[in-house]
């Protein structure tokens, strides 16, 4: 695989400002099992969060009790050429008809095996707002 660019699509997470639970506590070195406390600075954090928080990947286990979780899927499956389907114009909490997704995929040049499809809804501009 050759890529011109790799793009990180994640949003920063901010404890206390997320829609779901995200708590981060800095742990002092004496509280960390096996920490080299004699060597000075050594930092770790305790993170308590809901796992379906903000930027994430859907995996079969999210919806299927016997589905694969993220650790069971090959990492290569999450790297590939992107196909961006323009699906702007839909109101929140409405479904997007399959025919519109197919039309957007065709307009984007089609989706081939190994491609990763992204749906551009235009809603990222509202990230972190009440809307």
RAVENBEL-V334350 format. One record per residue. N is the residue number from 1. RES is the residue in one letter. PHI is phi in whole degrees, 0 to 359 (999 if undefined). NEAR is the number of other ideal C-beta (glycine too) atoms within 10 Angstrom. D_LAST is the distance of its C-alpha to the last C-alpha in whole Angstrom. Layout:
N_RES_PHI_NEAR_D_LAST / N_RES_PHI_NEAR_D_LAST
This chain:
1_X_999_7_38 / 2_X_240_4_38 / 3_X_233_10_35 / 4_X_280_5_34 / 5_X_202_5_31 / 6_X_248_6_29 / 7_X_243_7_25 / 8_X_275_6_23 / 9_X_264_9_20 / 10_X_283_8_19 / 11_X_259_13_16 / 12_X_295_7_18 / 13_X_258_14_18 / 14_X_233_11_18 / 15_X_306_13_19 / 16_X_85_8_18 / 17_X_241_8_14 / 18_X_272_16_13 / 19_X_292_10_12 / 20_X_238_10_16 / 21_X_298_11_19 / 22_X_211_17_20 / 23_X_236_12_23 / 24_X_234_13_26 / 25_X_235_11_29 / 26_X_287_9_32 / 27_X_257_13_35 / 28_X_289_11_38 / 29_X_309_15_41 / 30_X_297_8_43 / 31_X_273_12_41 / 32_X_258_15_40 / 33_X_299_5_43 / 34_X_80_6_45 / 35_X_289_15_44 / 36_X_283_10_46 / 37_X_295_12_46 / 38_X_287_7_49 / 39_X_270_8_48 / 40_X_92_7_45 / 41_X_297_6_42 / 42_X_207_15_40 / 43_X_236_10_36 / 44_X_215_14_34 / 45_X_226_10_31 / 46_X_262_11_30 / 47_X_241_11_27 / 48_X_237_10_26 / 49_X_208_15_22 / 50_X_279_10_21 / 51_X_279_8_22 / 52_X_255_10_19 / 53_X_250_14_17 / 54_X_50_16_14 / 55_X_297_11_17 / 56_X_199_11_19 / 57_X_249_10_22 / 58_X_280_9_22 / 59_X_230_15_26 / 60_X_307_14_28 / 61_X_298_15_29 / 62_X_300_13_25 / 63_X_244_8_26 / 64_X_236_9_30 / 65_X_305_6_32 / 66_X_260_6_35 / 67_X_286_11_32 / 68_X_288_11_32 / 69_X_265_10_30 / 70_X_302_15_29 / 71_X_292_8_33 / 72_X_268_10_35 / 73_X_259_14_33 / 74_X_293_7_35 / 75_X_300_8_33 / 76_X_300_9_34 / 77_X_293_10_32 / 78_X_256_10_29 / 79_X_231_12_31 / 80_X_179_15_31 / 81_X_291_13_31 / 82_X_268_13_27 / 83_X_240_16_27 / 84_X_257_14_23 / 85_X_263_20_22 / 86_X_280_13_20 / 87_X_236_19_18 / 88_X_285_10_16 / 89_X_108_9_15 / 90_X_266_15_14 / 91_X_287_5_11 / 92_X_298_8_9 / 93_X_60_5_11 / 94_X_240_7_14 / 95_X_281_7_17 / 96_X_253_14_19 / 97_X_300_11_22 / 98_X_307_8_25 / 99_X_300_8_27 / 100_X_290_14_24 / 101_X_294_15_24 / 102_X_298_12_27 / 103_X_295_14_27 / 104_X_295_19_25 / 105_X_296_18_27 / 106_X_297_11_30 / 107_X_297_10_29 / 108_X_280_17_28 / 109_X_107_10_32 / 110_X_91_9_32 / 111_X_244_16_31 / 112_X_252_9_34 / 113_X_305_5_35 / 114_X_95_11_34 / 115_X_289_15_31 / 116_X_244_13_27 / 117_X_269_14_25 / 118_X_240_14_21 / 119_X_257_15_19 / 120_X_272_13_17 / 121_X_262_15_14 / 122_X_87_11_12 / 123_X_278_13_9 / 124_X_296_10_10 / 125_X_295_8_10 / 126_X_261_10_6 / 127_X_305_10_8 / 128_X_82_13_8 / 129_X_250_6_5 / 130_X_297_4_4 / 131_X_289_8_0
